[in-house]
Amino acid sequence: MGGIIRGERGALLEIGGIPDHVHLLACFKADTAVADMLRRIKANTSGWLNRRPEARTRFGWQKGYAAFSVSESQAGRVCRYIRNQPEHHRRKTFQEEFVELLRKHNVDFDEKYLWD
C-alpha cells in the first residue's frame, strides 16, 4: 500500500489493522481525490494478492470505505491508535466503534448502508 501511495506522490505515515479492516494515515497530493486514491489502493492490492502463488481463495475488499481528515496536531495520536488495533478491538468491535465515531461527529447515516 505504501508503494502505491508513493507512486501517486503521496506519503504513507502509518498502517495497521486487524483481519477485518485496515487503517492508513497518509498524505495525498492536493489534486488527488480521496476516492480515486482508495480505488487505486484497493484495486492494486487485491490484484497483487490474487496473483500470489500461495493464494488459496480470492481476496476482495468491501465495496465502501471511510476517510477522515486529520489535523497535523493529531497525527501522533492517530498513529498510536493505528498501532494499537489488536488491543483496542479486544474491547470494542470495529462496527461498534465506527457507528460511535459517526454519532460523535454528527454524521448522518443509515446503518443498513454501512456494511456489505
Phi and psi in radians as a Rosetta constraint file:
Dihedral C 1 N 2 CA 2 C 2 CIRCULARHARMONIC -1.074 0.35
Dihedral N 2 CA 2 C 2 N 3 CIRCULARHARMONIC -0.693 0.35
Dihedral C 2 N 3 CA 3 C 3 CIRCULARHARMONIC -1.135 0.35
Dihedral N 3 CA 3 C 3 N 4 CIRCULARHARMONIC -0.650 0.35
Dihedral C 3 N 4 CA 4 C 4 CIRCULARHARMONIC -1.137 0.35
Dihedral N 4 CA 4 C 4 N 5 CIRCULARHARMONIC -0.802 0.35
Dihedral C 4 N 5 CA 5 C 5 CIRCULARHARMONIC -1.124 0.35
Dihedral N 5 CA 5 C 5 N 6 CIRCULARHARMONIC -0.764 0.35
Dihedral C 5 N 6 CA 6 C 6 CIRCULARHARMONIC -1.095 0.35
Dihedral N 6 CA 6 C 6 N 7 CIRCULARHARMONIC -0.656 0.35
Dihedral C 6 N 7 CA 7 C 7 CIRCULARHARMONIC -1.095 0.35
Dihedral N 7 CA 7 C 7 N 8 CIRCULARHARMONIC -0.398 0.35
Dihedral C 7 N 8 CA 8 C 8 CIRCULARHARMONIC -1.717 0.35
Dihedral N 8 CA 8 C 8 N 9 CIRCULARHARMONIC 0.255 0.35
Dihedral C 8 N 9 CA 9 C 9 CIRCULARHARMONIC 1.109 0.35
Dihedral N 9 CA 9 C 9 N 10 CIRCULARHARMONIC 0.595 0.35
Dihedral C 9 N 10 CA 10 C 10 CIRCULARHARMONIC -1.878 0.35
Dihedral N 10 CA 10 C 10 N 11 CIRCULARHARMONIC -2.998 0.35
Dihedral C 10 N 11 CA 11 C 11 CIRCULARHARMONIC -2.432 0.35
Dihedral N 11 CA 11 C 11 N 12 CIRCULARHARMONIC 2.261 0.35
Dihedral C 11 N 12 CA 12 C 12 CIRCULARHARMONIC -1.573 0.35
Dihedral N 12 CA 12 C 12 N 13 CIRCULARHARMONIC 2.089 0.35
Dihedral C 12 N 13 CA 13 C 13 CIRCULARHARMONIC -1.661 0.35
Dihedral N 13 CA 13 C 13 N 14 CIRCULARHARMONIC -0.575 0.35
Dihedral C 13 N 14 CA 14 C 14 CIRCULARHARMONIC -2.787 0.35
Dihedral N 14 CA 14 C 14 N 15 CIRCULARHARMONIC 2.575 0.35
Dihedral C 14 N 15 CA 15 C 15 CIRCULARHARMONIC -2.515 0.35
Dihedral N 15 CA 15 C 15 N 16 CIRCULARHARMONIC 2.503 0.35
Dihedral C 15 N 16 CA 16 C 16 CIRCULARHARMONIC -3.139 0.35
Dihedral N 16 CA 16 C 16 N 17 CIRCULARHARMONIC 2.927 0.35
Dihedral C 16 N 17 CA 17 C 17 CIRCULARHARMONIC 3.003 0.35
Dihedral N 17 CA 17 C 17 N 18 CIRCULARHARMONIC -2.880 0.35
Dihedral C 17 N 18 CA 18 C 18 CIRCULARHARMONIC -2.360 0.35
Dihedral N 18 CA 18 C 18 N 19 CIRCULARHARMONIC 3.095 0.35
Dihedral C 18 N 19 CA 19 C 19 CIRCULARHARMONIC -0.952 0.35
Dihedral N 19 CA 19 C 19 N 20 CIRCULARHARMONIC -0.468 0.35
Dihedral C 19 N 20 CA 20 C 20 CIRCULARHARMONIC -1.773 0.35
Dihedral N 20 CA 20 C 20 N 21 CIRCULARHARMONIC 0.006 0.35
Dihedral C 20 N 21 CA 21 C 21 CIRCULARHARMONIC -2.924 0.35
Dihedral N 21 CA 21 C 21 N 22 CIRCULARHARMONIC 2.841 0.35
Dihedral C 21 N 22 CA 22 C 22 CIRCULARHARMONIC -2.314 0.35
Dihedral N 22 CA 22 C 22 N 23 CIRCULARHARMONIC 2.572 0.35
Dihedral C 22 N 23 CA 23 C 23 CIRCULARHARMONIC -2.027 0.35
Dihedral N 23 CA 23 C 23 N 24 CIRCULARHARMONIC 2.421 0.35
Dihedral C 23 N 24 CA 24 C 24 CIRCULARHARMONIC -2.210 0.35
Dihedral N 24 CA 24 C 24 N 25 CIRCULARHARMONIC 2.380 0.35
Dihedral C 24 N 25 CA 25 C 25 CIRCULARHARMONIC -1.963 0.35
Dihedral N 25 CA 25 C 25 N 26 CIRCULARHARMONIC 2.019 0.35
Dihedral C 25 N 26 CA 26 C 26 CIRCULARHARMONIC -2.521 0.35
Dihedral N 26 CA 26 C 26 N 27 CIRCULARHARMONIC 2.744 0.35
Dihedral C 26 N 27 CA 27 C 27 CIRCULARHARMONIC -1.944 0.35
Dihedral N 27 CA 27 C 27 N 28 CIRCULARHARMONIC 2.299 0.35
Dihedral C 27 N 28 CA 28 C 28 CIRCULARHARMONIC -1.982 0.35
Dihedral N 28 CA 28 C 28 N 29 CIRCULARHARMONIC 2.740 0.35
Dihedral C 28 N 29 CA 29 C 29 CIRCULARHARMONIC -1.021 0.35
Dihedral N 29 CA 29 C 29 N 30 CIRCULARHARMONIC 2.582 0.35
Dihedral C 29 N 30 CA 30 C 30 CIRCULARHARMONIC -1.063 0.35
Dihedral N 30 CA 30 C 30 N 31 CIRCULARHARMONIC -0.500 0.35
Dihedral C 30 N 31 CA 31 C 31 CIRCULARHARMONIC -1.631 0.35
Dihedral N 31 CA 31 C 31 N 32 CIRCULARHARMONIC 0.209 0.35
Dihedral C 31 N 32 CA 32 C 32 CIRCULARHARMONIC -1.811 0.35
Dihedral N 32 CA 32 C 32 N 33 CIRCULARHARMONIC 2.106 0.35
Dihedral C 32 N 33 CA 33 C 33 CIRCULARHARMONIC -1.250 0.35
Dihedral N 33 CA 33 C 33 N 34 CIRCULARHARMONIC 2.431 0.35
Dihedral C 33 N 34 CA 34 C 34 CIRCULARHARMONIC -0.991 0.35
Dihedral N 34 CA 34 C 34 N 35 CIRCULARHARMONIC -0.756 0.35
Dihedral C 34 N 35 CA 35 C 35 CIRCULARHARMONIC -1.037 0.35
Dihedral N 35 CA 35 C 35 N 36 CIRCULARHARMONIC -0.713 0.35
Dihedral C 35 N 36 CA 36 C 36 CIRCULARHARMONIC -1.154 0.35
Dihedral N 36 CA 36 C 36 N 37 CIRCULARHARMONIC -0.751 0.35
Dihedral C 36 N 37 CA 37 C 37 CIRCULARHARMONIC -1.130 0.35
Dihedral N 37 CA 37 C 37 N 38 CIRCULARHARMONIC -0.760 0.35
Dihedral C 37 N 38 CA 38 C 38 CIRCULARHARMONIC -1.148 0.35
Dihedral N 38 CA 38 C 38 N 39 CIRCULARHARMONIC -0.648 0.35
Dihedral C 38 N 39 CA 39 C 39 CIRCULARHARMONIC -1.074 0.35
Dihedral N 39 CA 39 C 39 N 40 CIRCULARHARMONIC -0.774 0.35
Dihedral C 39 N 40 CA 40 C 40 CIRCULARHARMONIC -1.115 0.35
Dihedral N 40 CA 40 C 40 N 41 CIRCULARHARMONIC -0.784 0.35
Dihedral C 40 N 41 CA 41 C 41 CIRCULARHARMONIC -1.066 0.35
Dihedral N 41 CA 41 C 41 N 42 CIRCULARHARMONIC -0.848 0.35
Dihedral C 41 N 42 CA 42 C 42 CIRCULARHARMONIC -1.156 0.35
Dihedral N 42 CA 42 C 42 N 43 CIRCULARHARMONIC -0.759 0.35
Dihedral C 42 N 43 CA 43 C 43 CIRCULARHARMONIC -1.122 0.35
Dihedral N 43 CA 43 C 43 N 44 CIRCULARHARMONIC -0.804 0.35
Dihedral C 43 N 44 CA 44 C 44 CIRCULARHARMONIC -1.239 0.35
Dihedral N 44 CA 44 C 44 N 45 CIRCULARHARMONIC -0.670 0.35
Dihedral C 44 N 45 CA 45 C 45 CIRCULARHARMONIC -1.238 0.35
Dihedral N 45 CA 45 C 45 N 46 CIRCULARHARMONIC -0.719 0.35
Dihedral C 45 N 46 CA 46 C 46 CIRCULARHARMONIC -1.169 0.35
Dihedral N 46 CA 46 C 46 N 47 CIRCULARHARMONIC -0.670 0.35
Dihedral C 46 N 47 CA 47 C 47 CIRCULARHARMONIC -1.069 0.35
Dihedral N 47 CA 47 C 47 N 48 CIRCULARHARMONIC -0.795 0.35
Dihedral C 47 N 48 CA 48 C 48 CIRCULARHARMONIC -1.078 0.35
Dihedral N 48 CA 48 C 48 N 49 CIRCULARHARMONIC -0.803 0.35
Dihedral C 48 N 49 CA 49 C 49 CIRCULARHARMONIC -1.108 0.35
Dihedral N 49 CA 49 C 49 N 50 CIRCULARHARMONIC -0.707 0.35
Dihedral C 49 N 50 CA 50 C 50 CIRCULARHARMONIC -1.292 0.35
Dihedral N 50 CA 50 C 50 N 51 CIRCULARHARMONIC -0.329 0.35
Dihedral C 50 N 51 CA 51 C 51 CIRCULARHARMONIC -1.511 0.35
Dihedral N 51 CA 51 C 51 N 52 CIRCULARHARMONIC -0.178 0.35
Dihedral C 51 N 52 CA 52 C 52 CIRCULARHARMONIC -1.140 0.35
Dihedral N 52 CA 52 C 52 N 53 CIRCULARHARMONIC 2.367 0.35
Dihedral C 52 N 53 CA 53 C 53 CIRCULARHARMONIC -1.042 0.35
Dihedral N 53 CA 53 C 53 N 54 CIRCULARHARMONIC -0.543 0.35
Dihedral C 53 N 54 CA 54 C 54 CIRCULARHARMONIC -1.485 0.35
Dihedral N 54 CA 54 C 54 N 55 CIRCULARHARMONIC 0.009 0.35
Dihedral C 54 N 55 CA 55 C 55 CIRCULARHARMONIC -1.124 0.35
Dihedral N 55 CA 55 C 55 N 56 CIRCULARHARMONIC 2.082 0.35
Dihedral C 55 N 56 CA 56 C 56 CIRCULARHARMONIC -1.733 0.35
Dihedral N 56 CA 56 C 56 N 57 CIRCULARHARMONIC -0.466 0.35
Dihedral C 56 N 57 CA 57 C 57 CIRCULARHARMONIC -2.275 0.35
Dihedral N 57 CA 57 C 57 N 58 CIRCULARHARMONIC 2.802 0.35
Dihedral C 57 N 58 CA 58 C 58 CIRCULARHARMONIC -1.406 0.35
Dihedral N 58 CA 58 C 58 N 59 CIRCULARHARMONIC 2.229 0.35
Dihedral C 58 N 59 CA 59 C 59 CIRCULARHARMONIC -1.593 0.35
Dihedral N 59 CA 59 C 59 N 60 CIRCULARHARMONIC 2.453 0.35
Dihedral C 59 N 60 CA 60 C 60 CIRCULARHARMONIC -2.622 0.35
Dihedral N 60 CA 60 C 60 N 61 CIRCULARHARMONIC 2.433 0.35
Dihedral C 60 N 61 CA 61 C 61 CIRCULARHARMONIC -1.351 0.35
Dihedral N 61 CA 61 C 61 N 62 CIRCULARHARMONIC 2.765 0.35
Dihedral C 61 N 62 CA 62 C 62 CIRCULARHARMONIC -1.121 0.35
Dihedral N 62 CA 62 C 62 N 63 CIRCULARHARMONIC 2.865 0.35
Dihedral C 62 N 63 CA 63 C 63 CIRCULARHARMONIC -1.158 0.35
Dihedral N 63 CA 63 C 63 N 64 CIRCULARHARMONIC -0.726 0.35
Dihedral C 63 N 64 CA 64 C 64 CIRCULARHARMONIC -1.707 0.35
Dihedral N 64 CA 64 C 64 N 65 CIRCULARHARMONIC -3.026 0.35
Dihedral C 64 N 65 CA 65 C 65 CIRCULARHARMONIC -2.814 0.35
Dihedral N 65 CA 65 C 65 N 66 CIRCULARHARMONIC 2.923 0.35
Dihedral C 65 N 66 CA 66 C 66 CIRCULARHARMONIC -2.207 0.35
Dihedral N 66 CA 66 C 66 N 67 CIRCULARHARMONIC 2.464 0.35
Dihedral C 66 N 67 CA 67 C 67 CIRCULARHARMONIC -2.398 0.35
Dihedral N 67 CA 67 C 67 N 68 CIRCULARHARMONIC 2.381 0.35
Dihedral C 67 N 68 CA 68 C 68 CIRCULARHARMONIC -2.316 0.35
Dihedral N 68 CA 68 C 68 N 69 CIRCULARHARMONIC 2.458 0.35
Dihedral C 68 N 69 CA 69 C 69 CIRCULARHARMONIC -1.434 0.35
Dihedral N 69 CA 69 C 69 N 70 CIRCULARHARMONIC 2.636 0.35
Dihedral C 69 N 70 CA 70 C 70 CIRCULARHARMONIC -2.307 0.35
Dihedral N 70 CA 70 C 70 N 71 CIRCULARHARMONIC 2.289 0.35
Dihedral C 70 N 71 CA 71 C 71 CIRCULARHARMONIC -1.273 0.35
Dihedral N 71 CA 71 C 71 N 72 CIRCULARHARMONIC 2.650 0.35
Dihedral C 71 N 72 CA 72 C 72 CIRCULARHARMONIC -0.956 0.35
Dihedral N 72 CA 72 C 72 N 73 CIRCULARHARMONIC -0.628 0.35
Dihedral C 72 N 73 CA 73 C 73 CIRCULARHARMONIC -1.185 0.35
Dihedral N 73 CA 73 C 73 N 74 CIRCULARHARMONIC -0.312 0.35
Dihedral C 73 N 74 CA 74 C 74 CIRCULARHARMONIC -1.819 0.35
Dihedral N 74 CA 74 C 74 N 75 CIRCULARHARMONIC 0.010 0.35
Dihedral C 74 N 75 CA 75 C 75 CIRCULARHARMONIC -1.038 0.35
Dihedral N 75 CA 75 C 75 N 76 CIRCULARHARMONIC -0.745 0.35
Dihedral C 75 N 76 CA 76 C 76 CIRCULARHARMONIC -1.075 0.35
Dihedral N 76 CA 76 C 76 N 77 CIRCULARHARMONIC -0.739 0.35
Dihedral C 76 N 77 CA 77 C 77 CIRCULARHARMONIC -1.106 0.35
Dihedral N 77 CA 77 C 77 N 78 CIRCULARHARMONIC -0.738 0.35
Dihedral C 77 N 78 CA 78 C 78 CIRCULARHARMONIC -1.148 0.35
Dihedral N 78 CA 78 C 78 N 79 CIRCULARHARMONIC -0.704 0.35
Dihedral C 78 N 79 CA 79 C 79 CIRCULARHARMONIC -1.038 0.35
Dihedral N 79 CA 79 C 79 N 80 CIRCULARHARMONIC -0.778 0.35
Dihedral C 79 N 80 CA 80 C 80 CIRCULARHARMONIC -1.091 0.35
Dihedral N 80 CA 80 C 80 N 81 CIRCULARHARMONIC -0.719 0.35
Dihedral C 80 N 81 CA 81 C 81 CIRCULARHARMONIC -1.052 0.35
Dihedral N 81 CA 81 C 81 N 82 CIRCULARHARMONIC -0.799 0.35
Dihedral C 81 N 82 CA 82 C 82 CIRCULARHARMONIC -1.098 0.35
Dihedral N 82 CA 82 C 82 N 83 CIRCULARHARMONIC -0.745 0.35
Dihedral C 82 N 83 CA 83 C 83 CIRCULARHARMONIC -1.126 0.35
Dihedral N 83 CA 83 C 83 N 84 CIRCULARHARMONIC -0.453 0.35
Dihedral C 83 N 84 CA 84 C 84 CIRCULARHARMONIC -1.718 0.35
Dihedral N 84 CA 84 C 84 N 85 CIRCULARHARMONIC 0.365 0.35
Dihedral C 84 N 85 CA 85 C 85 CIRCULARHARMONIC -0.975 0.35
Dihedral N 85 CA 85 C 85 N 86 CIRCULARHARMONIC -0.860 0.35
Dihedral C 85 N 86 CA 86 C 86 CIRCULARHARMONIC -1.010 0.35
Dihedral N 86 CA 86 C 86 N 87 CIRCULARHARMONIC -0.791 0.35
Dihedral C 86 N 87 CA 87 C 87 CIRCULARHARMONIC -1.161 0.35
Dihedral N 87 CA 87 C 87 N 88 CIRCULARHARMONIC -0.781 0.35
Dihedral C 87 N 88 CA 88 C 88 CIRCULARHARMONIC -1.038 0.35
Dihedral N 88 CA 88 C 88 N 89 CIRCULARHARMONIC -0.757 0.35
Dihedral C 88 N 89 CA 89 C 89 CIRCULARHARMONIC -1.473 0.35
Dihedral N 89 CA 89 C 89 N 90 CIRCULARHARMONIC 0.091 0.35
Dihedral C 89 N 90 CA 90 C 90 CIRCULARHARMONIC -1.303 0.35
Dihedral N 90 CA 90 C 90 N 91 CIRCULARHARMONIC -0.406 0.35
Dihedral C 90 N 91 CA 91 C 91 CIRCULARHARMONIC -1.712 0.35
Dihedral N 91 CA 91 C 91 N 92 CIRCULARHARMONIC -0.522 0.35
Dihedral C 91 N 92 CA 92 C 92 CIRCULARHARMONIC -2.581 0.35
Dihedral N 92 CA 92 C 92 N 93 CIRCULARHARMONIC 2.344 0.35
Dihedral C 92 N 93 CA 93 C 93 CIRCULARHARMONIC -1.246 0.35
Dihedral N 93 CA 93 C 93 N 94 CIRCULARHARMONIC 2.814 0.35
Dihedral C 93 N 94 CA 94 C 94 CIRCULARHARMONIC -1.015 0.35
Dihedral N 94 CA 94 C 94 N 95 CIRCULARHARMONIC -0.772 0.35
Dihedral C 94 N 95 CA 95 C 95 CIRCULARHARMONIC -1.078 0.35
Dihedral N 95 CA 95 C 95 N 96 CIRCULARHARMONIC -0.790 0.35
Dihedral C 95 N 96 CA 96 C 96 CIRCULARHARMONIC -1.065 0.35
Dihedral N 96 CA 96 C 96 N 97 CIRCULARHARMONIC -0.783 0.35
Dihedral C 96 N 97 CA 97 C 97 CIRCULARHARMONIC -1.173 0.35
Dihedral N 97 CA 97 C 97 N 98 CIRCULARHARMONIC -0.693 0.35
Dihedral C 97 N 98 CA 98 C 98 CIRCULARHARMONIC -1.135 0.35
Dihedral N 98 CA 98 C 98 N 99 CIRCULARHARMONIC -0.808 0.35
Dihedral C 98 N 99 CA 99 C 99 CIRCULARHARMONIC -1.075 0.35
Dihedral N 99 CA 99 C 99 N 100 CIRCULARHARMONIC -0.731 0.35
Dihedral C 99 N 100 CA 100 C 100 CIRCULARHARMONIC -1.060 0.35
Dihedral N 100 CA 100 C 100 N 101 CIRCULARHARMONIC -0.732 0.35
Dihedral C 100 N 101 CA 101 C 101 CIRCULARHARMONIC -1.112 0.35
Dihedral N 101 CA 101 C 101 N 102 CIRCULARHARMONIC -0.773 0.35
Dihedral C 101 N 102 CA 102 C 102 CIRCULARHARMONIC -1.074 0.35
Dihedral N 102 CA 102 C 102 N 103 CIRCULARHARMONIC -0.771 0.35
Dihedral C 102 N 103 CA 103 C 103 CIRCULARHARMONIC -1.146 0.35
Dihedral N 103 CA 103 C 103 N 104 CIRCULARHARMONIC -0.747 0.35
Dihedral C 103 N 104 CA 104 C 104 CIRCULARHARMONIC -1.017 0.35
Dihedral N 104 CA 104 C 104 N 105 CIRCULARHARMONIC -0.610 0.35
Dihedral C 104 N 105 CA 105 C 105 CIRCULARHARMONIC -1.791 0.35
Dihedral N 105 CA 105 C 105 N 106 CIRCULARHARMONIC 0.304 0.35
Dihedral C 105 N 106 CA 106 C 106 CIRCULARHARMONIC 0.961 0.35
Dihedral N 106 CA 106 C 106 N 107 CIRCULARHARMONIC 0.708 0.35
Dihedral C 106 N 107 CA 107 C 107 CIRCULARHARMONIC -1.576 0.35
Dihedral N 107 CA 107 C 107 N 108 CIRCULARHARMONIC 2.124 0.35
Dihedral C 107 N 108 CA 108 C 108 CIRCULARHARMONIC -1.232 0.35
Dihedral N 108 CA 108 C 108 N 109 CIRCULARHARMONIC 2.396 0.35
Dihedral C 108 N 109 CA 109 C 109 CIRCULARHARMONIC -2.758 0.35
Dihedral N 109 CA 109 C 109 N 110 CIRCULARHARMONIC 2.779 0.35
Dihedral C 109 N 110 CA 110 C 110 CIRCULARHARMONIC -2.059 0.35
Dihedral N 110 CA 110 C 110 N 111 CIRCULARHARMONIC 2.025 0.35
Dihedral C 110 N 111 CA 111 C 111 CIRCULARHARMONIC -1.020 0.35
Dihedral N 111 CA 111 C 111 N 112 CIRCULARHARMONIC -0.424 0.35
Dihedral C 111 N 112 CA 112 C 112 CIRCULARHARMONIC -1.172 0.35
Dihedral N 112 CA 112 C 112 N 113 CIRCULARHARMONIC -0.269 0.35
Dihedral C 112 N 113 CA 113 C 113 CIRCULARHARMONIC -1.763 0.35
Dihedral N 113 CA 113 C 113 N 114 CIRCULARHARMONIC -0.022 0.35
Dihedral C 113 N 114 CA 114 C 114 CIRCULARHARMONIC -1.349 0.35
Dihedral N 114 CA 114 C 114 N 115 CIRCULARHARMONIC -0.638 0.35
Dihedral C 114 N 115 CA 115 C 115 CIRCULARHARMONIC -2.074 0.35
Dihedral N 115 CA 115 C 115 N 116 CIRCULARHARMONIC 2.424 0.35
